[in-house]
Amino acid sequence: MRVEKKKYLFFVILLLSGIMIQAQSLPFWLRFEQGKRHYRNGDYGDAILAFEDARRSRWDDFTRMESDLILALSTPELRQLGDTLDWVERYIFERRHENAARALRELYFRVPKENLGGSVNRALEELDRLKAYPEAEFWLGETFRAEGELSLALRQYQKAYDERKNLETPGFEIEILYRMVEIHRIRQEYRVMESLILDILRTPVNNLWATESFARAAMMRILENDGIDRFLILYRYNNPQLERAHRLFGLFCFADGRHTQAAEHLMFASLIQSTVLIEEIMRQEFDFTFSTLDSLMGATQRRPDLLSFMEEIEYFRTLYFLSVALQATGRSRTATQIWTFLSGREEAGLWRNHARSQLQSPFNERAIQIIQ
């Protein structure tokens, strides 16, 4: 019986060793995908192990490639070629330095050769940079957040953001910043949250707010003098990635008593939201032309997906706080127009009631808890 038990334990140890060896031999990108699958299944412990394995494996892979290239460069023949990448590359491939050649192929796969400036030293710098794995750091953050470990999640998001030059998806650094904003919002660390939102709003990707100050002033004049409908006829701004930042910052500024800034950012948030709705309707209804907010709402009623989108982006709430910010800065005409619109829309819910109250007797909206 004791012999059988020993055989069984030996078999289990052998099996577990085989599993560990197999996991260690998997390419880093496959371990990363396994980690995401564990995360989605709620297996957070396994997800953390997989993401850490992926991170470690990638670091080891590119460290080895860097060492292989340095080893080849240390030969007397290659030392004489200096920093000229074309000459070094030709020599490595012709003389069959297989490991160094493999390192160069992997480098060119991830970094266009023309970006290296023909420099061997630049190639080595890029191999060193590629050791970092921001996607794995981000998903470790996601896993810690799901487990309620907000401090650990924030640390991982920050690490992913610091390594953002390695991100394979352009613009994903904005999503990382949003995660950090959310944690600071939960922890009521509003000044840090504000700083991060401004980092998002300063990103250069199709960013009207960050680059066109004269356009912002012109847009506000149209909104103030001609009303919300005319404003939406004249302007389109399809930048969903920045919509939430404008909305959050506008609400925060309102809560902080900065009504002019609140009106500006809520104007941008409402413009982006309405642009997405208008262009999505036009994509399926070629004869649709925006004329008024009421006509836009009539078209959205036929689209459950758009109704769900409006709820997600807090469409009516954004319009309401835009209106009270405008009222607070003396732009009562447009504020009244927005209240009239909201008061006639049953789907606006709570904000319909608030708008009706404002129409009866305008008041200063309480600026508390609105960013919760």
Summary of the structure (lengths in Angstrom):
residues: 372
radius of gyration: 28.0
end to end distance: 64.0
largest distance: 92.4
contacts: 1118
relative contact order: 0.06
helix: 78%
strand: 1%
